[in-house]
Amino acid sequence: MGAVLITAYTILSLTKPLPMLKGKPLNYTKAAGDVMVTWPGGVEAAVGAEDKIFTSAASEPKVPFASINKAVTALAIVKKKPLGKVVNGIQMNDFTGETITFGPADEALYNLYVAKGGSVVRVKNGDRLTEYQALQALLMASGNNYADSLVQWAFGSMDAYTAFANDMLREYGITNTTIKEASGFDDLSTSTASDIIKIGKKLKADPGLSQIVGLNEATLPTVGKIYNTNELIVKNSAVGIKTGHTNGAGYCLLLAEPFYAEGGKANETLYSVVLGAGSSQESFALSSQLLRSFWEGNYGRVVVAKKGAAFATYTAPWGADVTAVAKEDIVAHDAKFLTFEAVANTENVAASAKGGAVTGDVRGRNFTPLTGKPVELVLTKDIPKPSVWWRLTHYF
């Protein structure tokens, strides 16, 4: 009887199906490369993309930034008086905003800036515009008078506005900018190139303001057609954001422009700032050259992981270890200055799996493979079978 039981136990032990093996993903990180930029001389400059900002100067001075100041004014206005309607708690893409009636004080502001030689958009007592239209006059045609009029309308006084604007900037993590007036005409407000990039990103994140700064022209019922002072909207397909000029600040440009990756991948919007150029044409040329240099030097094919890079291990209970690796190079078209993280999506495999068996795939945590598809994981070798002794001693 004992011999029969031993024989039966042996047969059962040696024929019992082996357990499926679960993969253990391995952390995989590719370190960021150095950023490559050809910086223009004689100006303060910065470029930005993703969540990164790079500057021409290691220690940035706080300088006047002329009418780029109006980007802050616009952000404060829509924070105080939102453009879009909210219906049942949902923000609607209706950017009309409130209706503004301009009075004698607004006409006086227009005349004041005309006398000063500043950029203006005509206002007469009794004119009516929507908030959206008034912001077009502010951001596209750079009406200094509209900066002051909108501040009076939304905040009641310049002091109330500057307090609100500075608090808003600190809330946004923009800490090296000080706002002392709304138009930028008097060179009282100061900022740094990197802070101005942050301001630009905040403005582009607002759908109504983003739409405005990307327009080449608009028609206002009070004055007819107005045009964007940023000529790169037409020439370079830029999508904003703001020009500026005073004698103290020189010619300034905060620029946002989309660049297109290989294979028609969704565009990447890059930002640049040039402060203190000698002419408007120089500011346009330097900004375009800077963005092109940044794109060509830092974007392109990135081998995130080579074929054979390890992404998971499979450990059998009998002590056998097998590695799962990338079946081919993982290639992306992205920023070379980013740190790339990848994660394995593993599948359970049979204990009898052979080398080369597909055991899952690799997906990007912060990138998309150039093929658009995850790269497969494969076993480097067969999973060794357990010994007879292990089977006999591990039935239960």
C-alpha positions in Angstrom: 0.0 0.0 0.0 2.8 2.4 0.8 4.5 1.8 -2.5 1.3 2.6 -4.3 0.9 5.9 -2.4 4.5 6.9 -3.1 4.1 6.1 -6.8 0.9 8.1 -7.0 2.4 11.1 -5.1 5.4 11.0 -7.4 3.3 11.0 -10.5 1.1 13.8 -9.2 4.1 15.9 -8.2 5.8 15.5 -11.6 2.7 16.3 -13.6 1.2 19.1 -11.5 1.0 22.3 -13.6 3.6 24.8 -12.7 2.5 28.2 -11.4 2.3 31.2 -13.7 5.1 33.6 -13.1 4.5 37.3 -12.4 6.9 39.9 -13.7 8.6 42.5 -11.4 9.0 45.8 -13.3 12.4 47.5 -13.0 12.8 51.3 -12.7 14.2 52.8 -15.9 15.4 56.4 -16.3 17.4 58.1 -19.0 19.2 61.1 -17.6 18.6 64.5 -19.2 21.2 65.9 -21.7 22.6 69.4 -21.6 20.6 72.1 -23.3 22.0 73.6 -26.5 21.1 77.2 -27.3 22.8 79.9 -29.3 22.1 83.0 -27.2 21.8 86.4 -28.9 24.3 89.1 -27.8 23.4 92.4 -26.2 20.0 91.5 -24.9 18.4 89.7 -22.0 16.9 86.4 -23.2 15.2 83.2 -22.1 13.5 80.2 -23.7 11.0 77.8 -22.3 9.3 74.5 -23.0 7.7 71.7 -21.1 8.2 72.8 -17.5 11.8 74.1 -18.2 13.1 77.6 -18.6 16.6 78.5 -19.7 18.2 81.9 -19.6 21.0 83.7 -21.2 22.3 85.0 -17.9 22.9 82.9 -14.8 22.0 85.9 -12.6 19.1 87.7 -14.2 18.6 91.5 -13.6 15.2 92.9 -13.0 14.5 95.3 -15.8 11.6 97.2 -17.3 9.6 95.1 -19.8 7.6 97.8 -21.5 4.2 96.7 -22.9 4.7 93.1 -22.1 3.4 94.4 -18.7 0.0 94.4 -20.4 0.1 90.6 -20.3 0.0 90.8 -16.5 -2.8 93.4 -16.7 -4.9 91.1 -18.9 -4.3 88.1 -16.5 -5.4 90.2 -13.5 -8.5 91.6 -15.4 -9.8 88.1 -16.3 -9.0 86.8 -12.9 -11.1 89.6 -11.4 -13.7 89.6 -14.2 -13.7 86.2 -15.9 -14.4 86.2 -19.7 -16.1 82.9 -20.0 -19.6 82.1 -18.8 -20.2 79.4 -16.2 -23.3 77.3 -16.8 -24.2 74.7 -14.1 -20.6 74.8 -12.9 -19.1 74.3 -16.3 -16.9 76.9 -17.9 -18.2 77.7 -21.4 -16.1 78.9 -24.3 -18.0 82.1 -24.6 -15.4 84.8 -24.2 -17.7 87.9 -24.4 -17.4 88.9 -20.8 -19.2 92.0 -19.4 -20.1 95.1 -21.4 -18.0 98.2 -20.7 -19.3 101.7 -21.2 -16.4 104.2 -21.4 -16.8 107.7 -19.9 -15.2 111.1 -19.9 -12.2 109.9 -17.8 -11.5 107.2 -20.4 -11.5 109.8 -23.2 -9.2 111.9 -21.1 -6.8 109.0 -20.7 -6.8 108.5 -24.5 -5.9 112.2 -25.0 -3.2 112.0 -22.3 -1.4 109.1 -23.9 -1.7 110.8 -27.3 0.1 113.8 -25.8 2.8 111.5 -24.3 3.4 109.8 -27.7 2.3 106.3 -26.4 0.5 103.7 -28.4 -3.3 104.2 -28.1 -6.6 103.0 -29.4 -9.2 105.7 -29.7 -11.9 106.0 -27.0 -14.8 108.5 -26.9 -17.2 109.2 -24.1 -20.1 106.8 -24.5 -18.3 104.1 -26.4 -19.3 100.6 -25.5 -17.3 97.4 -26.0 -17.4 93.9 -24.6 -14.6 92.9 -22.2 -13.2 90.6 -24.9 -13.1 93.5 -27.4 -11.4 95.8 -24.9 -8.8 93.1 -24.2 -8.2 92.9 -27.9 -7.4 96.7 -27.9 -5.1 96.1 -24.9 -3.2 93.1 -26.2 -3.2 93.3 -29.9 -3.0 97.0 -30.6 -1.2 97.6 -27.3 -3.4 100.5 -26.2 -1.8 102.1 -23.2 -5.1 104.0 -22.5 -7.0 100.7 -22.4 -4.6 99.4 -19.8 -5.5 102.2 -17.4 -9.2 102.3 -18.4 -9.6 98.5 -17.8 -7.8 98.7 -14.4 -10.2 101.5 -13.3 -13.2 99.5 -14.5 -12.2 96.3 -12.8 -10.4 97.5 -9.7 -11.4 101.1 -9.1 -7.9 102.4 -8.7 -4.3 101.8 -9.8 -3.3 101.0 -6.3 -5.9 98.4 -5.9 -4.8 96.9 -9.2 -1.1 96.7 -8.4 -1.8 95.1 -5.0 -4.0 92.5 -6.7 -1.5 91.9 -9.6 1.5 91.4 -7.3 -0.5 89.0 -5.1 -1.6 87.1 -8.2 1.9 86.7 -9.4 3.1 85.4 -6.1 0.2 82.9 -6.1 1.4 81.8 -9.6 5.0 81.3 -8.3 6.2 84.4 -10.3 8.4 86.0 -7.6 10.8 88.3 -9.4 8.3 90.6 -11.0 7.0 93.8 -9.4 4.0 95.6 -10.9 3.7 99.3 -10.3 1.4 100.4 -13.2 -0.7 98.8 -15.9 0.6 99.8 -19.3 4.4 99.5 -19.1 4.7 103.0 -20.6 6.5 104.6 -17.6 9.1 101.7 -17.0 8.0 101.4 -13.4 7.3 97.7 -13.4 10.2 95.3 -13.6 10.7 91.6 -14.3 13.3 89.0 -15.4 13.3 87.1 -18.6 12.5 83.8 -16.9 9.6 85.3 -15.0 8.2 86.7 -18.3 8.2 83.2 -19.8 6.1 82.1 -16.8 3.7 85.0 -17.4 3.4 84.0 -21.1 2.6 80.4 -20.1 -0.1 81.6 -17.7 -1.6 83.8 -20.4 -1.6 81.0 -23.0 -3.3 78.7 -20.4 -6.3 81.0 -20.4 -8.4 80.1 -23.5 -9.9 83.6 -24.0 -6.6 85.5 -23.8 -4.8 82.8 -25.8 -7.3 83.3 -28.6 -6.8 87.1 -28.5 -3.0 87.1 -28.7 -3.0 84.7 -31.6 -5.2 86.9 -33.8 -3.6 89.0 -36.6 -6.5 91.5 -36.8 -9.9 92.2 -35.3 -12.7 94.7 -35.9 -14.0 96.8 -33.0 -17.3 98.6 -33.4 -15.8 101.9 -32.1 -12.7 102.2 -34.3 -12.9 99.5 -37.0 -9.9 97.3 -37.7 -7.0 96.9 -35.3 -3.9 94.8 -36.0 -1.6 92.8 -33.8 1.7 94.5 -33.2 3.5 91.1 -33.4 4.2 90.7 -37.1 5.4 87.1 -36.5 1.7 86.1 -36.1 1.6 86.1 -39.9 5.2 85.5 -40.9 6.1 82.6 -38.6 2.7 81.3 -37.6 3.4 82.5 -34.0 0.5 82.2 -31.5 1.4 85.3 -29.4 2.1 86.9 -27.1 3.2 90.5 -26.7 5.5 93.2 -28.0 6.8 96.2 -26.1 9.0 99.3 -26.5 10.1 102.2 -24.4 13.3 104.2 -24.4 14.3 102.7 -21.1 13.3 99.0 -21.9 14.3 99.0 -25.6 12.4 96.7 -27.9 11.0 93.7 -26.2 9.1 90.6 -27.3 7.4 87.7 -25.5 6.9 85.1 -28.2 5.0 81.8 -28.4 5.4 79.6 -31.4 4.5 76.0 -32.2 7.1 73.6 -33.7 6.2 70.3 -35.3 7.9 67.1 -34.6 8.8 64.3 -37.0 5.9 62.4 -38.5 3.3 65.2 -37.8 3.3 64.6 -34.1 1.3 67.1 -32.1 3.1 70.4 -31.9 5.2 71.7 -29.0 4.7 75.3 -28.2 8.0 77.0 -27.3 8.4 80.4 -25.6 11.1 83.0 -25.9 11.7 86.4 -24.4 14.1 89.1 -25.8 14.5 92.3 -23.8 16.4 95.4 -24.8 16.8 94.9 -28.6 17.7 97.9 -30.7 14.6 97.9 -33.0 11.4 96.0 -33.4 12.8 94.2 -36.4 15.8 93.1 -34.4 13.5 91.8 -31.6 11.5 89.8 -34.2 14.7 88.4 -35.8 16.5 87.6 -32.6 13.4 85.9 -31.1 12.9 83.8 -34.3 16.5 82.8 -34.4 16.5 81.9 -30.7 13.5 79.6 -30.9 14.9 78.0 -34.1 18.2 77.4 -32.3 16.5 76.0 -29.3 14.3 73.6 -31.4 17.1 72.4 -33.6 19.6 71.9 -30.8 17.3 70.2 -28.4 14.5 68.4 -30.2 14.8 65.4 -32.3 15.1 61.6 -32.2 16.0 60.4 -28.8 16.9 56.8 -28.1 15.2 56.4 -24.8 16.4 52.9 -24.3 18.5 50.6 -26.5 17.4 47.2 -27.7 18.1 44.7 -24.8 17.6 47.2 -22.0 16.2 45.4 -19.0 12.7 46.4 -17.9 11.5 43.4 -15.8 12.5 40.2 -14.1 10.7 36.9 -13.6 11.7 34.8 -10.6 10.5 31.2 -10.4 9.8 29.7 -6.9 12.6 27.1 -7.6 15.1 30.0 -7.9 15.4 30.6 -11.6 15.7 34.3 -12.7 15.0 35.5 -16.2 15.1 39.1 -17.5 12.6 40.7 -19.8 14.2 43.3 -22.2 13.1 45.7 -24.9 12.7 43.9 -28.2 14.0 46.9 -30.1 15.3 50.4 -29.6 12.7 52.7 -28.0 12.8 55.9 -30.0 10.9 59.2 -29.3 10.9 62.6 -30.9 11.1 64.9 -27.9 13.3 67.3 -25.9 16.8 65.9 -25.3 17.0 68.0 -22.1 14.3 66.0 -20.4 14.7 63.1 -18.1 12.9 60.1 -19.7 11.1 57.6 -17.5 9.7 54.4 -18.8 7.6 51.7 -17.1 7.1 48.1 -18.0 3.6 46.7 -18.4 4.2 43.0 -17.6 2.1 39.9 -18.2 2.1 36.7 -16.3 4.0 34.0 -18.2 4.0 30.2 -18.1 6.9 28.5 -16.4 7.6 26.8 -19.7 8.0 30.0 -21.6 10.9 30.1 -24.1 13.4 32.8 -24.7 12.0 35.5 -27.0 8.5 35.1 -25.7 6.6 38.4 -25.5 5.9 39.2 -21.8 4.4 42.7 -22.0 5.5 46.1 -23.3 7.2 49.3 -22.4 5.3 52.5 -22.1 6.6 56.0 -21.6 5.8 57.9 -18.4 6.6 61.2 -20.0 7.1 60.5 -23.7 5.5 58.7 -26.6 7.5 56.3 -28.8 8.0 57.5 -32.3 6.0 54.6 -33.7 3.1 55.6 -31.4 3.0 52.0 -30.1 4.6 50.5 -27.0 7.7 48.5 -27.6 7.4 44.8 -26.7 9.2 43.1 -23.9 10.8 39.6 -24.5 12.5 37.0 -22.3 16.2 36.8 -22.7 16.2 33.0 -22.4 14.1 30.0 -21.6 12.8 29.8 -18.1 14.7 26.8 -16.5 12.6 23.9 -15.5 12.5 22.9 -11.8 14.5 19.9 -10.6 12.7 16.6 -9.9 13.6 17.0 -6.3 12.0 20.5 -6.2 8.8 19.1 -7.7 8.7 16.2 -5.3 9.1 18.6 -2.3 6.7 21.3 -3.4 3.5 19.5 -4.3 1.6 21.2 -1.5 
